[in-house]
């Protein structure tokens, strides 16, 4: 929630500590990772993770609005997967949800990013949050046309202090759907082979999340409760407070072919 950004060298120090503790995959998400220095900050971290730390998988989640082709030319070789958030293929619905990009058409931009991923050999993924405004949508044809390696379909999740409650930045109650609504959406899209569903139950404790201070965030009580920073107490001490559920991580398909070197992709 604050605008704090860790100095680059401190971020690298923390990433090296995580690698030392056994990290194999990292995903940069936000907020919007390309906001800082027009993408240079996240680009340099991506390069560091692949080139120096030699991580098998480095990925980014972005809304795509700030990504330019120069970024792919400079950093594309170090990135395994680019996931673009797209909740609807109807521009009016995107605006309603809050994914409107001013003069830029979100769906047109998605296709441009898809092509850049082909051109620069980056695996392309789509993330969609299913909510009250898009739950009736039928996305089969558009997803198949874009042909992502994975289509991650999330059920809208409330997090106390983030998108619900008194000190929240935004209110998401109006977006919430029932488990039954989510299952109906999944059923309508069951013939999309790359679909990976993620219900509230699967999502809540199955991620190791670090915030901008490199603190693990525990979501077990419905809000993100931070540990001490790994930069101060080390990874082993901090991770005890993460609330991470390894069984659920494996159950939701968290382990998959995540290095582009191992993917049989038609670039």
N, C-alpha and C positions, 0 to 999 in steps of 0.2 A: 504493500500500500504506500510506503514512502517512496520518494524518488531517488533514494540512495543507490549508488552503483559502486561496487567494490573496485578499488584500484586494480589495474590489469595484473600487476605482479603478484598481488595478494590473491587474486582469483586463480592465477596459475599455481601458486603455492598450495592452495586448497585442493585444486584438481590433482596435483601430484600426490598429495596425501591420500586422496580417495583411490588413486591408481595403486598406490603402495598397499592399501587395505583390501584390494581385490576387485576394484571397479572394472567392468568390461564394456559397459555401455553408458553413454551420457546423452541426455536430451535437453537442449536449451529451449525453454519456453518462457512465457511472461504472464501478464503484460505482453509487449511486443518486442522481441529480441532485436529487431532491426532499427529501433528508435535511437539507440545509443551510437553516436558517431556515424549515423547513416549506415549501420551494419558492419563498420570496421571492428568494433569491439567484439561482437559475437564471431566475426570472421577470424580474428586473431586467436580467439579461444578454441574455435573449431580446428584451426591449423595446429595449434599447440597440442590438442588432444590426440590428433591423428599422427602428426609428424614426430613430436617429442615423446608423448606418452604411449604412442602406438596402440590406442584403444581399438578393439575390433569394430565398434559401432559408435558413430557420432551423428546425432540428428538434431533437427530444429523444428519447432512448431511455430508457425507464423500465420498472420492473416494475409500476407502476400502483398499488401499495399505499398510497401516501401522497398521491395526487392527490385534491383536493377540488374541488367545483364553483366555489367562490369563485375558485380559481386561473384557471379558464377565463374567468370574468367579468372578471377584472383583466388577464390577459395573453394570452388566447386569440387576440385579433386580430393579435398580433405573431408568432404561431407558425404556420408552414406545415404541418409534419408532426409528429404524435406517434406514435412507434413504441412499442408495448408488447411486452415479451418474454413469450412464451407457448410453452412447450416441449411442453405436453400438454393435452388436453381431458379427461383423466382425473385427478381430484383426487389420487388415491392415487399416481399416477406423478409429479405435481408435487411432492408431499411427498418422494418417493424421490429426486428430482433435486435438491431443495433449494429449490424454488420455492413451498413451502407458506407461507401467510400467516396462520398462527394460526387465529383464528375466522373470518377472511374467506375466502370461496371465490374462488379465483383466476379461475375461468372466469366466475362470476357478475359479478365485478368488471370483467372484460374487456368484457362486454356493456354495463355501465353507462358505462364510459369511451367505448365506441363511440358511445353515444347522446349523450354530452356533446360529442364531436367533431362530430357532426351539428348539435347545437344551437348551437355556437359557431364553426362553419365552420373546423374544423381537419381537415386530411387525416389519415386514420387508416391506420396501417401495423402489421403484425405481424412480429416477429422470432422465429424458432424455431431453436434449436440442436439438431441431430439427433444423438442419442447412443445408447448401449447400451440405455437404458431406454424410449426412445420410437420407436426405429427401425422397429418393427413396426406402429406406429399408422397408422390411416387417418383423415386429417383433412379430407377433401374437403368434406363437408357442413357442418362447423362453420365452415371458412374461407369458404365461399361465403355462408353466412348472415351472417357478419360483414362481408363485402364490403370488405376493405381495398383501398387504392390499390396497395399492394405487400405481398407476403408474402415476406420475406427468409428463406431457408432455408439455414442455415449447417451445415457439417460440423464437429463438435467438434474444436477445435484446441488442441494442447499448446503452451504458452509457458513456457520455462524461467524459473524464479524466480517465476512467477505461479501456475500450476496444476500444475507438475511440478518436481521437483528438490529439493535440500536446503533452500533458503530459501523455498520456496513457501508461500503462505498456505493453499492447499488442494491436494488431490491429485486429478487428473482422469483418471489412467490408466484407471480402471475404466469411464469414460464413452466411451472412444475406439471408433470404428467404422472399418471398412475402406472404401476407395473404392467397392468393389462394393456394400456395404451401403447406402452413401449413394445410389448410382445407382439401386438398387432402390426406395428410398424416393421418389426423384424420379419414377421411372417410374410408381409407383402414384398420383402426384398430377399427372400431366402435363396433365390437362384443366383444372387450375386456372390460369386465364389470368393472374392477377396474381403467380404464383410466380416469384421471382428466386433461382436457386440460387447458392450460394457454397461451393465446395470449399476445402480447405486451401490448394491451390496458388494459387487466385484471391485468397484473403483476405490472405495473409501480407504482401505488399509493396505492396498496391494502395490503402492508406489513408495519409493524412497525419494522424498522431496526435500530439496535444499532451498532456502530463501536467499535473498540478496546479501545476507550476512553470513551465509554458509552455516545456517542452523537447520537441523532436521525438523520437519513439521509433522506433528502427530495429529491425525484427523479422527482418531478413535471416538472422541466425544462430540463429534459433529462440528468442531471448529479446528483451526490450525494452531496447535500449541507448540511453540518453538523450544528446541533443546538449547544448550549452550553451543556456541560456534565451534566447529571443528578446528578453526584457526587458533582457538584458545585452549581447548581441552583434548584435541585429537579426535580421530574418527571413532575409535572404539568406545570412548566414554560417551560421545554424543549420540551414537546410533542406538544406544540402549533406550533412548527416549523417543525413538522414531515411530513406534506403534506398528512397524512393518510386519505384515502377515505373509510369509514366504509361500505358504500353502495356497493362499488365494492368488498370489502373483503367478504361480504355475498354473492354477486352475483357469485364470483368465487368458492364458496363452501369452504370458509376458516374455517367455523364452521362445524365440523363433529365429529364423535365418535373418540376422540383422546387419551383417556386413555386406556391402555391395560387391565385394570380391567373391563372395560365395553365392550371390544371386545369379540365376540364369536369366538375365534381363536382355530384352531386345531394345537397345538404346536408340 
